[in-house]
Amino acid sequence: MAAGQLDSAIAALEVLVPGKGGWLGGGRMLQPDITLAVALGYIRLRRPFTGNLPPHPKLARLSNDAEALPEFVKALPTVQEIG
């Protein structure tokens, strides 16, 4: 995926995220939230090769909230696992 396509996809996802906190499905985290948070983490990891991410405060908030949960912290791969 080219950087322009990725930027467009991120912009489209940003619109879907609630602005005042919470998850995509409302009050509790569901599979789409987990998938999105993991995908954003991977994009941030690999993005140095394609340039800076466009501004996405709602996505950043959702991702940060998810990554702060004990389940995410326990599942964080090591540098060796990432490769």
N, C-alpha and C positions, 0 to 999 in steps of 0.2 A: 504494500500500500504506500503510495507516495505521500509526502508530507502534507500536501494540499488536501488530499482525500482524508487523511487522518484529522487534520484541523477541522474540516467540514463535519466529520462524524462527531468529534468532540463538541462542536457548537450545537449540533442537533441533540445530543444527549444532555447538554447543559440545560436546555429548555425543559426537559422532562423531570428534573430534580426539584423537589420542593424547596422553596426559598427560605423557609423559617425553620429548617431542621427536619428531622424525621427521615423516613425511608421512602423509596419509590412507591411501595404499597401502602403507605400510611404510617401507623404507629409502631410496627414491628419489622425487623429485618427479614427479608425473604430472599429467595434464590437470585432474583435479578439484582438486588443490592450487592450480594456477595460476588456475583459474576462481574459486575461493573467495577467494584472496588479492586478485585484481583487484576482485571484488565488494565485499569488505570495505573496500578502499581507496576505492572510489566511495561506499560508505555513509558512511565517515568524512568524506569531502569534503562530502557533502550533508546529513549529520545535524544540523548546527547549526540547520537549519530545522524539525526535528521533536523536538529534545531530545537529552539525553545517551544514549549507548549503555549498555545494561545491562552488568554485569561479564561478561567473557568471556576469561579469561586464556589458555585454550588456543588460541582463535581468534586472539587478539592475538599470541601467540607464533608461530603458523604464518604469519600475515600478515607480521609483522616479519622472520621468517627469510627468507621469499620476497622481500620488498622489499629486503633487503640484498644479494641476489644481483646480480652485475654485469649480467645480462640484464634484470632488472627496473629497475635504475638507468638503464641506457641507454634503456629504453622509457618512462621517466617523462615524461608530457606536460608541456608548459609551461603557464603560467597562461593564455596566449592560446589555446592549443589546447583547454583545458578549457572556457573561456567563462564 
